């Protein structure tokens, strides 16, 4: 990664142009050609630096709810449990953590009723009964920009 | 409520923007409107706060943050706002939410923190605890990622 890559990543995280020729406009900001910007972005995607370029929506404002769930899963059931949970398209994140509540996942769904139903299904299918559900009450921060080190 | 056009726009923006000279023209064609109208509608979604941002999402492990942790804090009800904003001000904190607590779980503010190592994460927690005065917390290191994806709404 060179200096222009770093500046480009900074710009496209926070201020991607909503214009006819966004890559050309980024080029103007960084003093590169449109073609150069496109080539760099393609490379940064290929190298696995950029995950995606697209929209991030405020789930609540577009009519969805989000929640965080924590499950206590015995070691020999983790694989089955994770496979079952990850099948739900509304599960966007799922991690193993060092705690007796060891599997933590987030759910996006049209309403809490749907989430309760999904959790009941998961309990029934996996036999893991201990699943806590923490709906978001207030958002203090969702970081936009990772400063590159 | 969202109209059909808004749902279509969200459908295409929740994915990956085409890497071509005029990405919005490509999407507009798929949606069946013209490029100018799409640009206007996207700007409107942004103004209304429905589109939080349009741009790149990075794999942060690959940009130098090798360790991350969820930290859950037990914050007295009358200090939630003050504490939430103090925590959010830390640059190592990427997410900070107040959540409804459950039985068997008293920690009501959740933060995600990012560091270069486990020790680094522990140090960040200590600094947050000192700054906010909240000493009752649990550090949940991320051991493995099972899934990480963007939501598909429509």
Boltz contact constraints between the chains, C-beta under 6 A:
constraints:
  - contact:
      token1: [A, 12]
      token2: [B, 55]
      max_distance: 6.0
  - contact:
      token1: [A, 12]
      token2: [B, 56]
      max_distance: 6.0
  - contact:
      token1: [A, 13]
      token2: [B, 55]
      max_distance: 6.0
  - contact:
      token1: [A, 13]
      token2: [B, 56]
      max_distance: 6.0
  - contact:
      token1: [A, 16]
      token2: [B, 54]
      max_distance: 6.0
  - contact:
      token1: [A, 16]
      token2: [B, 55]
      max_distance: 6.0
  - contact:
      token1: [A, 18]
      token2: [B, 39]
      max_distance: 6.0
  - contact:
      token1: [A, 18]
      token2: [B, 42]
      max_distance: 6.0
  - contact:
      token1: [A, 18]
      token2: [B, 43]
      max_distance: 6.0
  - contact:
      token1: [A, 20]
      token2: [B, 22]
      max_distance: 6.0
  - contact:
      token1: [A, 38]
      token2: [B, 19]
      max_distance: 6.0
  - contact:
      token1: [A, 42]
      token2: [B, 19]
      max_distance: 6.0
  - contact:
      token1: [A, 48]
      token2: [B, 59]
      max_distance: 6.0
  - contact:
      token1: [A, 48]
      token2: [B, 62]
      max_distance: 6.0
  - contact:
      token1: [A, 49]
      token2: [B, 62]
      max_distance: 6.0
  - contact:
      token1: [A, 50]
      token2: [B, 56]
      max_distance: 6.0
  - contact:
      token1: [A, 50]
      token2: [B, 58]
      max_distance: 6.0
  - contact:
      token1: [A, 51]
      token2: [B, 57]
      max_distance: 6.0
  - contact:
      token1: [A, 51]
      token2: [B, 59]
      max_distance: 6.0
  - contact:
      token1: [A, 52]
      token2: [B, 16]
      max_distance: 6.0
  - contact:
      token1: [A, 52]
      token2: [B, 57]
      max_distance: 6.0
  - contact:
      token1: [A, 53]
      token2: [B, 17]
      max_distance: 6.0
  - contact:
      token1: [A, 53]
      token2: [B, 56]
      max_distance: 6.0
  - contact:
      token1: [A, 54]
      token2: [B, 13]
      max_distance: 6.0
  - contact:
      token1: [A, 54]
      token2: [B, 15]
      max_distance: 6.0
  - contact:
      token1: [A, 54]
      token2: [B, 16]
      max_distance: 6.0
  - contact:
      token1: [A, 54]
      token2: [B, 17]
      max_distance: 6.0
  - contact:
      token1: [A, 55]
      token2: [B, 13]
      max_distance: 6.0
  - contact:
      token1: [A, 55]
      token2: [B, 51]
      max_distance: 6.0
  - contact:
      token1: [A, 55]
      token2: [B, 54]
      max_distance: 6.0
  - contact:
      token1: [A, 56]
      token2: [B, 52]
      max_distance: 6.0
  - contact:
      token1: [A, 56]
      token2: [B, 53]
      max_distance: 6.0
  - contact:
      token1: [A, 57]
      token2: [B, 51]
      max_distance: 6.0
  - contact:
      token1: [A, 58]
      token2: [B, 49]
      max_distance: 6.0
  - contact:
      token1: [A, 58]
      token2: [B, 50]
      max_distance: 6.0
  - contact:
      token1: [A, 58]
      token2: [B, 52]
      max_distance: 6.0
  - contact:
      token1: [A, 61]
      token2: [B, 49]
      max_distance: 6.0
  - contact:
      token1: [A, 61]
      token2: [B, 50]
      max_distance: 6.0
  - contact:
      token1: [A, 62]
      token2: [B, 50]
      max_distance: 6.0
  - contact:
      token1: [A, 82]
      token2: [B, 146]
      max_distance: 6.0
  - contact:
      token1: [A, 86]
      token2: [B, 147]
      max_distance: 6.0
  - contact:
      token1: [A, 89]
      token2: [B, 152]
      max_distance: 6.0
  - contact:
      token1: [A, 92]
      token2: [B, 149]
      max_distance: 6.0
  - contact:
      token1: [A, 92]
      token2: [B, 151]
      max_distance: 6.0
  - contact:
      token1: [A, 93]
      token2: [B, 148]
      max_distance: 6.0
  - contact:
      token1: [A, 94]
      token2: [B, 146]
      max_distance: 6.0
  - contact:
      token1: [A, 94]
      token2: [B, 147]
      max_distance: 6.0
  - contact:
      token1: [A, 95]
      token2: [B, 142]
      max_distance: 6.0
  - contact:
      token1: [A, 95]
      token2: [B, 145]
      max_distance: 6.0
  - contact:
      token1: [A, 96]
      token2: [B, 143]
      max_distance: 6.0
  - contact:
      token1: [A, 96]
      token2: [B, 144]
      max_distance: 6.0
  - contact:
      token1: [A, 97]
      token2: [B, 140]
      max_distance: 6.0
  - contact:
      token1: [A, 98]
      token2: [B, 141]
      max_distance: 6.0
  - contact:
      token1: [A, 98]
      token2: [B, 143]
      max_distance: 6.0
  - contact:
      token1: [A, 99]
      token2: [B, 140]
      max_distance: 6.0
  - contact:
      token1: [A, 108]
      token2: [B, 151]
      max_distance: 6.0
  - contact:
      token1: [A, 132]
      token2: [B, 102]
      max_distance: 6.0
  - contact:
      token1: [A, 132]
      token2: [B, 105]
      max_distance: 6.0
  - contact:
      token1: [A, 134]
      token2: [B, 99]
      max_distance: 6.0
  - contact:
      token1: [A, 135]
      token2: [B, 100]
      max_distance: 6.0
  - contact:
      token1: [A, 136]
      token2: [B, 97]
      max_distance: 6.0
  - contact:
      token1: [A, 136]
      token2: [B, 99]
      max_distance: 6.0
  - contact:
      token1: [A, 137]
      token2: [B, 98]
      max_distance: 6.0
  - contact:
      token1: [A, 137]
      token2: [B, 99]
      max_distance: 6.0
  - contact:
      token1: [A, 137]
      token2: [B, 100]
      max_distance: 6.0
  - contact:
      token1: [A, 138]
      token2: [B, 98]
      max_distance: 6.0
  - contact:
      token1: [A, 139]
      token2: [B, 97]
      max_distance: 6.0
  - contact:
      token1: [A, 140]
      token2: [B, 84]
      max_distance: 6.0
  - contact:
      token1: [A, 140]
      token2: [B, 88]
      max_distance: 6.0
  - contact:
      token1: [A, 140]
      token2: [B, 96]
      max_distance: 6.0
  - contact:
      token1: [A, 141]
      token2: [B, 88]
      max_distance: 6.0
  - contact:
      token1: [A, 141]
      token2: [B, 96]
      max_distance: 6.0
  - contact:
      token1: [A, 142]
      token2: [B, 95]
      max_distance: 6.0
  - contact:
      token1: [A, 143]
      token2: [B, 94]
      max_distance: 6.0
  - contact:
      token1: [A, 144]
      token2: [B, 53]
      max_distance: 6.0
  - contact:
      token1: [A, 146]
      token2: [B, 58]
      max_distance: 6.0
  - contact:
      token1: [A, 146]
      token2: [B, 60]
      max_distance: 6.0
  - contact:
      token1: [A, 146]
      token2: [B, 63]
      max_distance: 6.0
  - contact:
      token1: [A, 148]
      token2: [B, 63]
      max_distance: 6.0
  - contact:
      token1: [A, 149]
      token2: [B, 64]
      max_distance: 6.0
